[in-house]
Structures are given as structure tokens and as C-alpha cells.
Amino acid sequence: MTEGMHVASGDLRLWTERFGDSRNPAVLLVMGTSAPGIGWPEELVETLVDGGLQVVRFDHRDTGRSTCVNFAEHPYTLADMAADAIAVLDGHGIAAAHVVGASLGGAIAQWLAAHVPARVLSLTVIMSGPMGHSAGPAWARALAGQAPDPDDLPPPAPAFLRHLAWRAGRPQSTREDHLAASLETWRVLNGDVLPFDEQAARRFLESAYDQADDPAAAANHDLAGRQMTEDRLVPLSSITAPTLVVHGAEDPLRPLPHGEAIAAQIPRARLRTIPGMGHGFFSPSLPGQIAEAVLDHITPQPARPSEERKPA
């Protein structure tokens, strides 16, 4: 069963989708920078539902069918995006959920676990970094051709930085320009080890662009993510939710030490490193693999329907 509806977050309207039986334990999926809820692949959602869970995903403000914001007049922060996630839970009458966040969504998920622990049954952070770490200095050193600071988390891979320079010089005034450039971004983020599912990436990009009232507004997420406000500096050691950190061994945007740093700071957190994985879900079978890791983390093994259906 699938239910789609808007919920209110202050003056904003956020588009949400709920999958599965509403009587089952809830999973809240929180997408990353500039991505609507459809960034969570159907295979991942279906695997979680088949595992006996209800799944809620939603379009962040400035993406998909949710309200767009004039950032210059009404700037917002990571805490505001976290408040949107709480509004989604409230809108669906969910007191607490297993929270799964990817990339910037992983930072939002950490914020929720640190500041509203009663709403977070468990925490899964995918291809992200510590919410209180500013990546700006590492990026600045890399862009200036300087060696990384050994006391800081590493910058993006050189191939990704070269891609950003390439993209900055390309026209993106039309839908076709934007889709072509974005497709190449996801290809670079995927890395060279696992195969890149170009068709899946293209379908996502086309849908995300066509659903948005203002496709350019999604860039506001990057502005919000850069603001290192005091609420982001709460020690991750305060998080009590059972935590799984999933990270790709070949992530070109947030290299593996970013995930390792999260796991090291949250008590009893487990790190699951996926060989060959870059920064994204656009590789065949990868969404199912990640969903299985989430199920293993949050679902008691003897009760898992998916386990019962597997041949001996």
C-alpha cells in the first residue's frame, strides 16, 4: 500500500509518501543535498517493506513537490531541515521511527538522534560525515593545490574536483543542459569500481527536474549545509540510538575516513564498509544491498519475513 500526501512544516508544505502497512514499525528515509524523496530507489524501499516495515520518504523543502523558499530572504539551516523531518513524522502520526539518512540527510539524521532522541528508534547514516565537521578548510586547501591537513578529514578525490571545474564551465540554461551535466556528476560520484546504472540515474534526474516548481532552488541545500551553527556542535557521543554507519570504500565526495569518524564518535556504533561503492545508489543491486544492511541493523533476525522466504 502506498499513500502520498502533503504535510505542514510551519508555512511550508512537504510532499511525503508512505509505503507498507502503517501498523508496522516505521522507517523515515532522509535524502541528501538537492534530492527529493525519489532519490531513495524503489528497490531499497520495497526491500524494507518486504522486511516487515512501513517506509516514509519525503521531498525536502526546495525539491520535488514541496514548497520552494527564497533563501536570500528566508535563509535556513540544518536544524530547520531537521524540523521538517519531525513534521513529516507528526503528519503521519508516527511517534518514533528508525531514521535512515544519506549524505546531507545523514547529518540531519545525526541531528535528530542528538536533539530529539525520543523520536529516533535507531540511526543509520549512509555516505555522510560528522554533522559538526566543517569540510570548508579541506576543500579550500585542495582547490588551492595544497596538501591535505593530516589532522583534518580528507577532501574530495581529485577526479571529483576536476569534474566540478568542468561543470562550472558548461552552460546549464536549459533542461537538457542541466540533465546532461547532472548525469555526469552522478557518474563521477559512482566511481570506477562498481558499474554505473545510467538509465536509473537518468530516470531520477528527469523526474526530479520535472516535479520541481523551481529546479534551481535545490542548490539552497548546499548553502544551508555549509552553515556550522552551534546546534551542530553537540558531541556525537551523546547519541544513544543504536547506530549503523554505511560507507563506500571508494566514495569520491566523502572518503571513507568521514564514515569512520562518525562510527568512532557514536558509542557502540557499527561501521559497514561496502567495497567499490562511491557516493550514490546508482549501481545495480546496490540499493538492495544497502536495504539488507538496514534490515540487519533494525529488525530482529528471527522475525524477518525476508529471512523466512530465503531457501535453505
N, C-alpha and C positions, 0 to 999 in steps of 0.2 A: 504494500500500500504506500502511495506517495501523496503527500499533502504539501501544496505550495501556498504561501500567504505572506503578506507584509506584516511586520510588527513595528511598533513605535519605539524609537530611542530618542527621547526628547522631542525635538521638532523634526527629526529625520524619520523616514520610512525605509525599513530594511527588508529586502526580499529574502525569504527563507524557504527551505524545502525540508520536509521530514519524511524519512523512509522507514518502513518496517512497522512493527506493532508498537503503539505508543505505551503499552504496558511493560515493555522490555526496558532494561537498563539503557540509559541514553549516552550517546557519544556526540560531542559537539566538535565539528571539524572547523578549524580556523585557518583560512587561506593566507598566503603570503602577499608581498608587495604587489599592488596594481592588479590583483587577480580576483575575479568573482568566485562564487561558490563552485561553479562548474570546473574550476581548476582541480577539484578532487575527482579523480576518474571514476566512472561508473563501476569498473571492476573492483576498485577499493571499497566503494560504498556497498556494493552487492555482497562482497565477501563478509563485511562486518554484519550486514543484515542477516545473511545466512548463518552467521555465528550466534544468532540469538539476541541481537542488539537493535535498538532504534537509532537512527543516524539523522542528525540535523546539520545541514550546511547552509551557509548564507552568503549573500553578496555584501562585502564591506561597503561602507559609505564611499562614494565616488567610483563605484564599479557596478556593472550589471544593471539590475532593475532597482537598485537602491538610490537614495537621494544623493545628488551631487552638491558639493559645498564650494562656496567661494573662499578658497583658502587664504587669500590676501586679506579679506575682511573678517573671516572667522577661522583662524588657524586652529589646528587641533593636534593632539599628542597621542602617544601610545596609550595613555590612560583613557583617553576618550574612545579609542578603538576598542579597548577592553570593556568599557561601559556598554558599547554596542553589543558585544558578545553576551554580557549579562542580560541585556534587554532581549536578546534572542531567546535565552533560556526562559526568562519571565514570560515572554509572549507565547511560548509553548507550554507553560505551566510546569517546567522542569526545575525541581529544587536543586539538584546537583547532577553533574554529568562527568563522564570520562572525557577530558579535554585533550584534543589532539591538534597541535599547531605545526605548520610548515613555514620555514623561513621567517619572515616578519611575524607570521601567525604563531611561530614558536616562541617569540618574545612576548607576544600578547598572552599566550598560554602560561608562560612563566609568571607574568604579572598577576594573572588571575589566581594562580596557585599561591603566590606570596601574599596577596592583599585580600582575597576573599576565599580562604581555604575551604570554607563550608560548602562552596559551590563546586568544588573540584574533587571528584572521587579518585581519579588518578590522572597522571600527566604523561603525555607523550610529546616529545619535542623532536621534530624532524628537520634536518639540514638547516640548523639555526646556530645562534651563538648566545652567550650570556646577555640577558636583557640590559645589564648595567655596563656593558663594554662598548666604548665608542670606537668604531672602526675608522674614523676620520684620520687620525695620525698615521696609521699604517697605509691607508690609501694615498695620503699626501706624499709619504716617503717613496712609495712605489712609483707614483706618477712623476716624481722628480728624479727618478733613476737612482735613488739611494738604497742602500742595503736595508733589509728589514731590521727592526729593533728586536734583539733577541729576547727582551723582556715583555714584548707585546705579542698578541695573536697575529698570525701571518696575514698578509694582504691577499687579494685575489691572484689567481695564476696569471702570468704574463699574457697568455693567449686570450684571456677574458678582457684584460686591459686593452690589448690591441684591438679586440673587437669593438669595445666602446669607442675608441678613437675612430675606427672605420664607420661606425653607425652615426657618430656625430657629424660626419661629413656627407651623409646621404640625405637627400630630400625625403620628407615624410609628410607631405601636404595632402596626399590622397589616401584613401582606404588601402589601395593596392601597395603603395609605398610603405605604409605602416605595417601591413601584414608581412610583406617580404622581409623588412628589417627585423621584425619581432621573431619571425621564424628562424632567422639566422642566429638571433640571440639565444633561443632555446636550443638550437643545435650545438652552439658553443658550450652552453651550460650543461648539456647532457654529457659532454666529454667524448673521448675517442675510444673508450673501452667497451661500453655497452652499446648495442645498436640503437639508433635514434628512430623513433616512430614518427616520421614526418607527417603522415596522414592524421594521426591523433593530435599532434601539435597544431596542425593547420585547422582542424575542426574546432579546437578550443579557441584559437585566436580569432577565427571568423565569428564564432558565437559571442565571444566576449566583446568584440568590437561592435557587432550589430545590436546587442542588447543594451549597450550603454547609451544614456542620453548625451553624455559628453565624454568620448573616449580619452581625451587629453586629461580629464580630471584625475584619472588613476595615478598620474605622476605625483599627486599630492601625498601619497603614502610615503614616498621617499623623503619628502620634506618633514613629515611627521616622525618618521623613524629616526631621523638624524638628531632630533631634539633629546638631549640627555637630561631629562627632568629628574628632580630629587626622588620621585616615587620609583624610578627605575633602579636606584642605587640600593634598594633593600637587599640585604645579603640573601643569596640563593640558599644558604644554609638554613634559612627559616622555613623553607618549603617542607611540608610533612607528607604530601601526597606521594604514593608510590610512583616512581618516575622511571620512564624508559627514554633514552636518547637514541635516536636512529640517525645515522650519518653515513654519507657516501665516502668511500675511501678516495675517490677521485673528484671531490667537489671543487670546482674551479673558482667559485664565488666565496664560499666559506670553507677553507680547507679543514681537514679532519681535526686539527687541534681546537677549533671552535667548539665542536661537539664534545670533545674530550674535556674541555674546560667546564662545560655545563655539568657533565656527569661527575666531575671531581668536586664541584661545589655543592651539589644537592645530596644530602645524606641518603645513602643506600641506593642511589640511582644506578641503573644498569645501562651500559653502552652497547648498542648493537651496530657494528660497522658492516656495511654492505659493500662487498668487493665490486669495483668497477662503477659504482653509482656516482653520478655527478650531482647537479643541483636541479632536480626536477623529477617528474613522474613519467616522462615521455620515452620509455623504453619498454618493449614487450615483456609482459609478465612481472615487471617491477611493481606496479600498483598492488597486485595480488600478494606479492612477497611482503610488501610493507604492511598490508592489511593483516596478514597472518602474524606478523610480529606484534602488531597492536593487540590482536586477539589473545595471543600467548601472554601478553602483559596484563590484560584486564579481565580475562574470563577464566574461571576455574576450569582446569583441564578436563576433569571427568564429566562436566556438564555441557561440554561444547558439542552442539549438533553436528558441526562440520567434522569433528573428530569421529563421530559415530558413523558417518557416511563413508569414511575412507576404508578401502579394502585392507584386510589384514596382511 
